[in-house]
Amino acid sequence: MNASQVTAARTVPGFSLQKVQLILLVVLLGCIMMGQCSARFSFNECPGIFGNRDAYDKVEQVCDDCYNLFRDEELSGKCRANCFLNNYFFVCLFAMERESELKDFSRRLSILNAGRW
């Protein structure tokens, strides 16, 4: 088999790589525009995320761990609401037995919410 036969064998008739990329782009943009993406793709609630991704990831991990413990989609969303400034986030923090890190998480939340008001 030469290179063109290998390439032809890997492609599905009627679907080029460009078509697949276009479809994925349209789906992703639609997801973002309709607000149906996970928190990982929606940063508009946390104005301080840019340049502070590490702080965001550590705060978000609390909500991920909380979801893994309780398996409640609604709780997962409520934990992230208002850029994590809500009672659900702190309930999750305590449920994960991370209350000793409260000061660090309060600092991270301040950074992520900077410029919000």
C-alpha positions as a LaTeX table, in Angstrom:
\begin{tabular}{lrrr}
\hline
Residue & $x$ (\AA) & $y$ (\AA) & $z$ (\AA) \\
\hline
Met1 & 0.00 & 0.00 & 0.00 \\
Asn2 & 1.30 & 3.42 & $-0.86$ \\
Ala3 & 0.65 & 6.62 & 1.13 \\
Ser4 & $-2.42$ & 7.68 & $-0.87$ \\
Gln5 & $-4.05$ & 4.27 & $-0.42$ \\
Val6 & $-3.47$ & 4.43 & 3.37 \\
Thr7 & $-4.99$ & 7.93 & 3.52 \\
Ala8 & $-7.96$ & 6.82 & 1.41 \\
Ala9 & $-8.50$ & 3.80 & 3.68 \\
Arg10 & $-8.70$ & 6.05 & 6.76 \\
Thr11 & $-11.28$ & 8.46 & 5.39 \\
Val12 & $-15.01$ & 7.94 & 5.26 \\
Pro13 & $-16.53$ & 8.81 & 1.89 \\
Gly14 & $-18.21$ & 12.23 & 2.05 \\
Phe15 & $-16.42$ & 13.30 & 5.25 \\
Ser16 & $-13.28$ & 15.32 & 4.92 \\
Leu17 & $-11.18$ & 16.41 & 7.85 \\
Gln18 & $-12.28$ & 20.00 & 7.21 \\
Lys19 & $-15.96$ & 19.03 & 7.44 \\
Val20 & $-15.41$ & 17.25 & 10.75 \\
Gln21 & $-13.49$ & 20.22 & 12.15 \\
Leu22 & $-16.25$ & 22.58 & 11.01 \\
Ile23 & $-18.93$ & 20.43 & 12.64 \\
Leu24 & $-16.98$ & 20.31 & 15.92 \\
Leu25 & $-16.48$ & 24.07 & 15.84 \\
Val26 & $-20.19$ & 24.70 & 15.25 \\
Val27 & $-21.17$ & 22.34 & 18.08 \\
Leu28 & $-18.70$ & 23.93 & 20.50 \\
Leu29 & $-19.77$ & 27.47 & 19.62 \\
Gly30 & $-23.43$ & 26.51 & 19.91 \\
Cys31 & $-22.74$ & 24.97 & 23.29 \\
Ile32 & $-21.04$ & 28.12 & 24.52 \\
Met33 & $-23.68$ & 30.47 & 23.09 \\
Met34 & $-26.55$ & 28.46 & 24.57 \\
Gly35 & $-24.89$ & 28.19 & 27.98 \\
Gln36 & $-24.99$ & 24.41 & 27.98 \\
Cys37 & $-21.27$ & 23.81 & 28.44 \\
Ser38 & $-19.71$ & 22.65 & 31.62 \\
Ala39 & $-18.04$ & 25.12 & 33.93 \\
Arg40 & $-14.70$ & 24.30 & 32.36 \\
Phe41 & $-15.78$ & 26.16 & 29.22 \\
Ser42 & $-17.72$ & 28.98 & 30.80 \\
Phe43 & $-15.50$ & 31.51 & 32.52 \\
Asn44 & $-17.82$ & 34.51 & 32.31 \\
Glu45 & $-18.82$ & 34.24 & 35.97 \\
Cys46 & $-15.25$ & 34.56 & 37.23 \\
Pro47 & $-13.63$ & 37.71 & 35.89 \\
Gly48 & $-10.35$ & 36.95 & 37.64 \\
Ile49 & $-9.76$ & 33.56 & 35.99 \\
Phe50 & $-7.51$ & 34.83 & 33.23 \\
Gly51 & $-3.97$ & 34.61 & 34.54 \\
Asn52 & $-5.19$ & 32.73 & 37.61 \\
Arg53 & $-6.05$ & 29.37 & 36.13 \\
Asp54 & $-4.29$ & 27.52 & 38.96 \\
Ala55 & $-6.54$ & 29.18 & 41.56 \\
Tyr56 & $-9.62$ & 28.37 & 39.45 \\
Asp57 & $-8.59$ & 24.73 & 39.06 \\
Lys58 & $-8.09$ & 24.29 & 42.82 \\
Val59 & $-11.45$ & 25.85 & 43.63 \\
Glu60 & $-13.22$ & 23.89 & 40.93 \\
Gln61 & $-11.69$ & 20.65 & 42.21 \\
Val62 & $-13.72$ & 21.09 & 45.41 \\
Cys63 & $-16.93$ & 21.05 & 43.35 \\
Asp64 & $-15.71$ & 18.09 & 41.28 \\
Asp65 & $-14.89$ & 16.14 & 44.45 \\
Cys66 & $-18.25$ & 17.08 & 45.94 \\
Tyr67 & $-20.03$ & 15.79 & 42.84 \\
Asn68 & $-18.02$ & 12.55 & 43.02 \\
Leu69 & $-19.05$ & 12.12 & 46.66 \\
Phe70 & $-22.77$ & 12.93 & 46.33 \\
Arg71 & $-23.38$ & 12.26 & 42.59 \\
Asp72 & $-25.77$ & 15.20 & 42.40 \\
Glu73 & $-25.63$ & 17.27 & 39.19 \\
Glu74 & $-27.68$ & 20.05 & 40.76 \\
Leu75 & $-25.24$ & 20.36 & 43.66 \\
Ser76 & $-22.34$ & 20.49 & 41.22 \\
Gly77 & $-23.87$ & 23.46 & 39.41 \\
Lys78 & $-24.85$ & 25.24 & 42.61 \\
Cys79 & $-21.32$ & 24.81 & 43.96 \\
Arg80 & $-19.96$ & 26.73 & 40.94 \\
Ala81 & $-22.69$ & 29.40 & 40.89 \\
Asn82 & $-21.77$ & 33.04 & 41.37 \\
Cys83 & $-18.11$ & 32.16 & 40.78 \\
Phe84 & $-18.11$ & 29.83 & 43.79 \\
Leu85 & $-19.33$ & 32.56 & 46.18 \\
Asn86 & $-22.21$ & 30.62 & 47.68 \\
Asn87 & $-23.07$ & 28.41 & 50.63 \\
Tyr88 & $-22.93$ & 25.24 & 48.54 \\
Phe89 & $-19.23$ & 25.74 & 47.83 \\
Phe90 & $-18.49$ & 26.00 & 51.54 \\
Val91 & $-20.67$ & 22.99 & 52.35 \\
Cys92 & $-18.65$ & 21.04 & 49.78 \\
Leu93 & $-15.39$ & 22.34 & 51.20 \\
Phe94 & $-16.37$ & 21.07 & 54.66 \\
Ala95 & $-17.77$ & 17.80 & 53.25 \\
Met96 & $-14.37$ & 17.20 & 51.67 \\
Glu97 & $-12.85$ & 17.81 & 55.14 \\
Arg98 & $-10.78$ & 20.71 & 53.83 \\
Glu99 & $-11.87$ & 23.30 & 56.38 \\
Ser100 & $-8.23$ & 23.72 & 57.41 \\
Glu101 & $-7.70$ & 25.30 & 53.97 \\
Leu102 & $-10.52$ & 27.82 & 54.38 \\
Lys103 & $-8.16$ & 30.81 & 54.44 \\
Asp104 & $-6.44$ & 29.69 & 51.21 \\
Phe105 & $-9.76$ & 29.12 & 49.46 \\
Ser106 & $-11.07$ & 32.50 & 50.61 \\
Arg107 & $-8.00$ & 34.13 & 49.07 \\
Arg108 & $-8.50$ & 32.23 & 45.81 \\
Leu109 & $-12.15$ & 33.26 & 45.68 \\
Ser110 & $-11.15$ & 36.90 & 46.22 \\
Ile111 & $-8.75$ & 36.67 & 43.29 \\
Leu112 & $-11.29$ & 34.99 & 41.00 \\
Asn113 & $-13.97$ & 37.54 & 41.86 \\
Ala114 & $-11.74$ & 40.62 & 41.60 \\
Gly115 & $-13.37$ & 43.35 & 39.53 \\
Arg116 & $-16.79$ & 41.80 & 39.81 \\
Trp117 & $-18.48$ & 44.61 & 41.69 \\
\hline
\end{tabular}
